[in-house]
């Protein structure tokens, strides 16, 4: 405990700053929005959202959430990186469903899925009817 309250770790502080940047609030968020402009700020928000979805997937897998197999129809590069891993646009078909699912997610640069590969999805508890990318099911 510090003089002015509980001392936070660097990870907690970095998560707080990323949250402010993503929401556009606070000094960091307003400054980032002012310097980047509308389109680039939206790209930053999407990249932070993709990174957060990866954290959500790890927590859901640890809690035992069921996975849903899907097949990659196409993959496209967005040109963005999060922790040196690419953010990609995936179009998938969920087994047992006729419609396509489009996701923008962070994938490992060592395990980038290809068209025709089978991957795993998790139902997004925050947005009913949508999915989160859970990788290919092979432990890293």
Secondary structure as GFF3:
##gff-version 3
##sequence-region A 1 140
A	DSSP	alpha_helix	10	23	.	.	.	ID=ss1
A	DSSP	alpha_helix	26	36	.	.	.	ID=ss2
A	DSSP	alpha_helix	38	62	.	.	.	ID=ss3
A	DSSP	beta_strand	68	82	.	.	.	ID=ss4
A	DSSP	beta_strand	85	94	.	.	.	ID=ss5
A	DSSP	beta_strand	100	106	.	.	.	ID=ss6
A	DSSP	beta_strand	118	123	.	.	.	ID=ss7
A	DSSP	beta_strand	131	133	.	.	.	ID=ss8
###
